[in-house]
Amino acid sequence: MSIQNSISDPQIKYLYQLLDQIESGKLFVPKFQRGFIWKDEQRLDLLRSIKSGIPIGSLLVWETTKYRLATFDKIGGLSVPKPPESGITRTYLLDGHQRLSTLFGALKCPVNKSNIVDDIDWRVYYDLEEQDFLLQLRKDAKSTWMPVNVLLDNLALLKFLRKLTDDELIERADQVSKMFLSYKIPLVVVETNDLEHATTTFQRINSSGTRMSDLDMVAALVWSKQFDLREKILEVQERLAEVGWEKLDEKFILSACRGILNLALYKPNAEQTSNELKKNPKILDQAAGYLIQVAKFLKECGIFSPKVLPYNYQSVLLAEAMRTNLLPNDAVFQELKNWLWRSAYTEAFIGINDTSMANAVKDIISLAKGNVYKIGIKEKIAPLPKGFHFKSSRAKLLALRLAELTPQTVDGKTLNVGELLGLHGSYAILRLISTSSAPENCFIIEPQAFSQFRNYLLNSETIWTNDFLRSHAISETATQALKKGDYKSFLSERRKTLIELEKEFIQPLGLDYDVE
């Protein structure tokens, strides 16, 4: 069946009709869709659009008499019915989960929250004075805040209006209610008993809402009663938690599976991936095993979490290395370690394409087999950046170099910096001088000790030990500037120290600084 032949002409539905369908068990959201991820402002913007009569896009549903899929048992924080066992056509929402969850939670949420079954506070109000929507959060609702859940309930709306004494506010409330009661949404219906055809249709024609990721596509195409990709990836993450690596993005877990299946890692084909996963769903277990070895390897390199890994694709390529050689000897281990730092400092994954990724796979497999990287003419890398932004690879690399100095606390204790960075990431980085975001102004310290550390360094009367100063890359010249309160010179001198620190590290890798 072609996609065109399976799609009916759009049906126009009132908003309240769609919400009633969810509440009465006639419209369901299948679990192969992502959970609710919208932020508060997105929720409020959707309500603003409806109040203004702005279209919010069509919804895509799938009608089938054959399949009874696993569905979400709550929408917008409220419990909803499950699909009937058999005998009737079931209607599944393929596109519009975020929008309908937002509207169902806001317009159907009981004020007393007795039926709420998750942590999101779905209560939304319309401020009749400011004429805008808002969340209650920690504030007590004012008498001029109209609960959004009365907009489709005439009796509840009437009770609220009786409490108002300002005719203008009453008129505003009435107008908002009319906009929601009369609001219409186009419904595109896909009629087919083929699950894969339905999800392929979604992939082809979806264009609204939060964009569906590659993982969403694969999860939809591979889903069955026996295999839920998201649940399997969650199981992998639970295994990775044993080595502190549970925060690895699910996208890269799927990429590790593609590596095992000898599929393209960059710009992958969702349909091809799903077909291979259907044949061998145990690939995820294999991927978990290799990624656990990768996490152990990276811990030996001082990287205790994905937060500190310069590029997440490095974990995928290292999984390929572990698949090639699960227990590398010391020589191979060192070559892989050199590859990690070399690829990070040369920013090998910026602007990567299919060809360069395929070459990267070949290179790391070659190293895993025992071949040695031959250093030729020293490759130049960009100098230390002017700003420190922890999401960038160079910032993470600098943090790792500073960690190797075994920074001390103000009382001379050595910090467990690897775990500190792995746990807190950028929140373990202190900017000593509030006006500077430069790398030379950054120090690794426990977040709860920031104030103590700052006061300790900025107090000119403090006598610092040489071990403490060296552990934070503070030279003698920088120390003298700090004593005088000459922060500009202090930062300038510390930058020189950081540059020398990086140069000393990268030169054995066959790398050198470009002219700064």
C-alpha positions in Angstrom: 0.0 0.0 0.0 1.3 3.4 -0.9 1.5 6.2 1.7 -0.9 8.3 -0.4 -3.5 5.6 -0.5 -3.4 5.0 3.3 -4.0 8.7 4.2 -7.5 10.1 4.4 -8.5 13.7 3.8 -7.9 15.8 6.9 -10.7 15.8 9.5 -11.4 19.0 11.4 -11.9 18.3 15.1 -12.7 20.7 18.0 -10.0 20.7 20.6 -12.4 19.6 23.3 -13.4 16.6 21.2 -9.8 15.4 20.9 -9.3 15.7 24.7 -12.6 13.9 25.3 -11.3 11.0 23.1 -8.2 10.7 25.2 -10.2 10.8 28.5 -12.8 8.2 27.3 -10.2 5.8 25.8 -10.7 6.4 22.1 -7.4 7.9 21.3 -4.1 6.5 22.6 -0.4 7.4 22.6 1.9 4.4 21.7 5.0 3.9 23.8 7.4 3.9 20.9 7.1 7.7 21.0 9.3 9.7 23.3 8.0 10.7 26.7 6.9 14.3 27.6 9.9 16.6 27.2 8.5 20.0 26.6 9.8 22.9 28.7 7.4 25.2 30.7 7.7 28.0 28.2 6.8 25.7 25.3 3.6 24.7 27.2 2.7 28.3 27.8 3.4 29.4 24.2 1.0 26.6 22.9 -1.8 28.0 25.1 -1.0 31.5 23.9 -1.3 30.4 20.3 -4.7 28.9 20.9 -6.0 31.9 22.7 -4.8 34.0 19.7 -6.4 31.7 17.2 -3.0 30.8 15.7 -2.8 27.3 14.1 -0.7 24.8 16.1 -0.4 22.3 13.2 -2.2 19.1 12.4 -2.2 15.9 14.3 -1.3 12.5 12.8 -3.2 9.4 13.9 -3.1 5.8 12.9 -6.3 3.7 12.8 -5.8 -0.1 12.9 -8.0 -3.1 13.8 -5.1 -5.4 14.1 -2.6 -4.1 16.6 -3.1 -3.4 20.3 0.1 -1.5 21.1 1.6 -0.7 24.5 0.5 2.9 25.3 1.2 5.5 27.8 -1.0 5.0 30.9 -0.9 8.7 31.7 -1.2 11.8 29.5 -0.6 15.3 30.9 -0.1 13.8 34.3 -3.5 12.1 34.4 -4.3 8.4 34.2 -6.0 7.4 30.9 -7.5 4.1 29.7 -5.7 1.4 27.9 -6.7 0.2 24.4 -9.4 -2.5 24.3 -8.3 -6.1 23.9 -10.0 -6.6 20.5 -13.0 -6.1 18.4 -12.8 -2.4 17.4 -10.7 0.0 15.5 -8.0 1.6 17.7 -6.7 5.1 17.1 -3.1 5.8 18.0 -1.5 9.3 18.0 1.7 9.3 15.9 2.5 13.0 15.9 1.3 15.5 18.5 2.1 13.9 21.8 3.8 17.0 23.2 1.0 19.3 22.2 -1.9 17.0 23.3 -0.2 16.2 26.6 0.2 19.9 27.3 -3.4 20.6 26.5 -4.8 17.6 28.3 -2.8 18.4 31.4 -3.7 22.0 31.5 -7.4 21.7 30.5 -8.3 18.5 32.3 -6.1 18.8 35.4 -8.2 18.9 38.6 -7.4 21.8 41.0 -6.9 19.4 44.0 -4.3 17.3 42.0 -5.8 14.1 43.4 -5.5 12.3 40.1 -2.0 13.6 39.2 0.4 10.7 38.7 3.7 12.4 38.0 6.0 15.2 39.3 5.1 17.9 36.8 2.7 20.5 38.1 0.2 20.7 35.2 -1.9 23.4 36.7 -1.9 26.5 34.5 -3.6 29.8 35.1 -4.7 32.7 32.9 -3.9 36.1 34.6 -6.9 38.2 33.7 -5.1 41.4 34.6 -1.9 40.7 32.7 -3.8 38.7 30.0 -1.2 35.9 29.9 -0.8 32.3 30.9 1.4 31.3 33.8 2.3 28.3 36.0 1.5 28.5 39.7 4.9 27.3 40.8 5.4 28.4 44.5 3.0 31.3 44.5 -0.5 31.2 45.9 -3.0 31.7 43.1 -4.6 35.2 43.0 -8.3 35.7 42.7 -7.8 37.1 39.2 -5.9 34.0 38.0 -8.4 31.9 36.1 -7.6 28.1 36.3 -7.2 27.0 32.7 -9.1 23.8 33.5 -12.4 25.7 33.7 -12.2 26.9 30.0 -13.9 23.8 28.6 -16.2 23.3 31.6 -19.2 25.6 31.6 -20.3 24.9 35.2 -16.7 25.3 36.6 -16.3 28.5 34.5 -19.6 29.9 35.9 -18.5 29.3 39.5 -15.2 31.1 38.8 -16.9 34.1 37.2 -19.3 34.5 40.1 -16.3 35.3 42.3 -15.2 38.2 40.0 -16.5 41.7 40.6 -14.9 43.5 37.6 -17.1 43.3 34.5 -14.0 43.8 32.2 -12.3 40.8 33.8 -15.5 38.7 33.4 -15.6 39.6 29.7 -12.0 38.7 29.3 -12.5 35.3 30.9 -15.5 34.6 28.8 -13.6 35.5 25.6 -10.7 33.2 26.4 -13.2 30.3 27.1 -14.9 30.9 23.8 -11.6 30.8 21.9 -10.7 27.4 23.5 -14.2 25.9 23.0 -14.3 26.9 19.3 -10.7 26.1 18.5 -10.3 23.5 15.7 -7.4 21.2 14.9 -6.9 19.2 11.6 -6.5 15.5 12.0 -4.7 13.4 9.4 -5.6 9.8 9.6 -3.5 6.9 8.4 -5.5 3.7 7.8 -3.4 0.6 7.7 -2.8 -2.6 9.6 1.0 -2.5 8.9 3.0 -1.1 11.9 6.1 -0.4 9.9 4.1 1.3 7.2 2.5 3.6 9.8 5.8 4.6 11.3 7.4 5.1 7.9 4.5 7.4 7.1 5.2 9.4 10.2 8.8 9.7 9.2 7.9 10.9 5.7 5.3 13.5 6.6 6.0 14.7 10.1 7.1 18.3 10.1 5.6 19.9 13.3 6.5 19.9 17.0 9.8 18.8 18.4 11.7 17.1 15.6 11.8 13.3 15.8 15.4 12.0 16.3 17.1 9.1 14.6 16.6 7.1 17.7 12.9 7.9 17.7 12.6 6.6 14.2 14.5 3.4 14.9 12.4 2.8 18.1 9.2 3.2 16.1 10.3 0.9 13.3 11.7 -1.8 15.5 9.0 -1.8 18.2 7.1 -4.9 19.0 5.5 -6.5 22.1 8.8 -8.4 22.6 11.2 -5.6 21.9 11.1 -2.0 23.1 14.3 -0.2 22.1 14.0 2.5 24.7 13.6 0.0 27.5 16.6 -2.0 26.2 18.7 1.2 26.1 17.6 2.0 29.6 18.9 -1.5 30.6 22.2 -0.7 28.9 22.4 2.6 30.9 21.7 0.7 34.1 24.6 -1.6 33.3 26.8 1.4 32.5 25.9 2.9 35.9 28.1 0.2 37.5 31.1 2.1 36.0 29.7 5.6 36.4 28.8 5.9 32.7 25.0 5.9 32.8 24.8 9.5 31.4 26.1 8.4 28.0 23.6 9.8 25.5 21.3 7.0 24.1 22.2 8.2 20.6 25.7 7.0 21.1 24.6 3.7 22.6 22.6 3.1 19.3 25.7 4.2 17.4 27.8 1.5 19.2 25.2 -1.0 18.0 25.6 0.2 14.5 29.3 -0.3 14.7 28.8 -4.0 15.7 26.3 -4.3 12.8 28.9 -2.7 10.4 26.5 0.1 9.6 27.4 3.7 8.9 28.0 5.7 12.2 27.5 9.1 10.6 24.2 10.0 8.9 22.8 6.5 9.6 19.8 4.9 7.9 17.0 4.3 10.5 15.2 1.7 8.4 18.4 -0.2 7.8 19.3 -0.1 11.5 15.9 -1.3 12.6 15.9 -4.2 10.2 19.3 -5.4 11.6 18.1 -4.9 15.2 15.1 -7.0 14.5 17.3 -9.8 13.3 19.6 -9.6 16.3 18.2 -7.7 19.3 21.0 -9.0 21.5 23.3 -6.5 19.9 22.4 -4.2 22.7 23.9 -6.5 25.2 27.1 -6.7 23.2 27.2 -3.0 22.9 26.8 -2.6 26.7 29.8 -5.0 27.2 32.1 -3.0 24.9 31.0 0.3 26.4 31.7 -0.9 29.9 35.2 -1.7 28.7 35.4 1.7 27.1 34.4 3.4 30.4 37.1 1.4 32.3 39.7 2.5 29.7 38.7 6.1 29.9 38.8 6.0 33.7 42.5 5.0 33.3 42.8 8.2 31.2 41.3 10.3 34.0 37.9 10.6 32.3 35.2 9.4 34.8 32.1 10.5 33.0 30.7 11.4 29.6 30.5 15.0 30.9 34.3 15.2 30.6 34.8 13.2 27.4 35.9 15.7 24.7 33.7 14.1 22.0 31.0 11.5 22.5 31.8 9.8 19.2 35.1 8.8 20.8 33.3 6.4 23.0 31.7 4.8 19.9 35.0 4.4 18.1 36.7 3.1 21.3 33.9 0.5 21.5 35.0 -0.6 18.0 38.5 -0.9 19.3 37.3 -3.0 22.3 35.3 -5.2 19.9 38.5 -5.7 17.9 40.7 -6.3 21.0 38.8 -6.7 24.2 42.0 -7.0 26.4 44.6 -4.7 24.8 48.2 -5.1 26.1 50.2 -2.2 27.4 51.5 -1.1 24.0 48.0 -1.2 22.4 46.5 0.5 25.4 49.0 3.4 25.0 48.3 3.7 21.3 44.6 4.0 22.0 45.3 6.5 24.7 47.4 8.6 22.3 44.6 8.4 19.7 42.1 9.7 22.3 44.2 12.8 23.0 45.4 13.3 19.4 41.8 13.2 18.0 40.6 15.5 20.7 43.3 18.2 20.4 43.1 18.2 16.6 39.3 18.5 16.8 38.9 15.6 14.5 35.1 15.4 15.0 34.3 18.9 14.0 32.9 19.0 10.5 33.1 15.2 10.2 31.4 13.4 7.3 30.7 9.9 6.2 34.1 9.4 4.6 36.1 10.8 7.6 34.1 8.8 10.1 34.7 5.6 8.0 38.4 6.4 8.0 38.4 7.0 11.7 36.9 3.5 12.2 39.6 2.0 10.1 42.3 3.9 12.0 41.3 2.9 15.5 40.7 -0.8 14.4 44.3 -0.7 13.0 45.6 0.6 16.3 43.6 -2.0 18.3 45.2 -4.8 16.2 48.6 -3.6 17.3 49.7 -1.3 14.5 51.6 1.8 15.6 50.7 5.4 14.6 53.7 6.9 12.8 54.4 10.5 13.7 55.4 12.6 10.7 55.6 16.4 10.6 54.2 17.8 13.8 50.6 18.8 13.2 49.6 22.3 14.4 46.7 22.7 16.7 44.9 25.9 17.7 46.3 27.8 20.7 44.5 28.0 24.0 41.2 29.7 23.5 40.4 33.1 24.9 37.3 31.9 26.6 36.5 28.8 28.7 33.2 27.1 27.8 33.0 23.7 29.3 30.9 22.2 26.5 33.9 22.7 24.1 36.5 20.0 23.7 39.4 22.3 24.5 37.9 23.4 27.8 37.4 19.8 28.8 41.0 19.0 27.8 42.3 21.8 29.9 40.3 20.7 32.8 41.8 17.2 32.4 45.3 18.7 32.3 44.6 20.6 35.5 43.3 17.5 37.1 46.6 15.8 36.5 48.2 18.3 38.7 46.2 16.8 41.6 44.8 20.1 42.9 44.7 20.7 46.6 42.1 22.2 48.9 43.0 25.2 51.1 43.9 22.9 53.9 46.3 20.9 51.8 44.2 17.9 51.1 44.3 16.3 47.6 41.1 16.5 45.7 39.7 13.4 43.9 39.4 15.5 40.8 38.5 12.9 38.3 35.4 11.9 40.2 34.7 15.6 41.0 34.7 16.5 37.3 32.7 13.4 36.4 30.1 14.2 39.0 29.8 18.0 38.7 31.3 18.8 35.2 31.3 22.6 34.8 30.0 23.1 38.3 33.4 22.0 39.6 35.1 24.9 37.8 35.6 28.1 39.8 36.2 31.5 38.1 38.4 33.3 40.5 38.0 36.8 39.2 34.3 37.5 38.5 35.0 39.7 35.4 37.0 37.1 33.4 35.8 34.0 31.6 39.3 33.2 30.3 40.8 29.7 30.8 43.6 31.1 33.0 40.9 32.3 35.5 39.5 28.7 36.0 40.3 26.4 38.9 39.0 23.0 39.9 37.5 22.9 43.3 34.5 21.3 45.1 31.4 23.5 44.5 30.7 23.9 48.2 34.2 25.2 48.8 34.1 28.0 46.2 33.8 30.9 48.6 36.5 29.5 50.9 38.9 28.9 48.0 38.3 32.4 46.5 38.8 34.1 49.8 42.0 32.1 50.4 43.6 33.0 47.1 42.5 36.7 47.1 43.7 37.4 50.6 47.1 39.0 50.2 48.0 38.1 53.8 47.7 34.3 53.2 50.8 32.3 53.1 50.4 29.6 50.4 52.5 26.5 50.2 54.5 25.7 47.1 52.7 22.4 46.7 49.3 24.1 46.8 50.4 26.7 44.2 51.9 24.0 41.9 48.7 21.9 42.2 46.7 24.8 40.6 49.3 25.8 38.0 50.3 29.1 39.7 53.9 30.0 39.0 56.1 32.1 41.3 55.7 35.2 39.0 51.9 34.7 39.1 52.0 34.4 42.9 53.9 37.7 43.2 51.3 39.4 41.0 48.5 37.9 43.1 50.1 39.2 46.3 50.1 42.7 44.9 46.4 42.4 43.8 47.5 42.8 40.2 45.0 40.4 38.8 45.6 41.3 35.1 49.3 40.2 35.5 48.3 37.2 37.5 46.0 35.9 34.8 48.6 36.7 32.1 51.3 34.7 33.9 49.0 31.8 34.6 48.0 31.7 31.0 51.7 31.2 30.1 51.8 28.3 32.6 48.7 26.7 31.1 50.2 27.0 27.6 53.4 25.3 28.7 51.3 22.6 30.4 49.5 21.8 27.2 52.6 22.0 25.0 54.4 19.5 27.2 51.5 17.1 26.9 50.8 17.3 23.2 54.4 17.3 21.8 54.9 13.5 22.4 51.7 13.0 20.4 53.2 14.5 17.3 51.4 17.8 17.8 52.5 21.4 18.4 50.9 24.8 19.0 50.1 27.1 16.1 51.3 30.6 16.6 49.2 32.3 19.3 
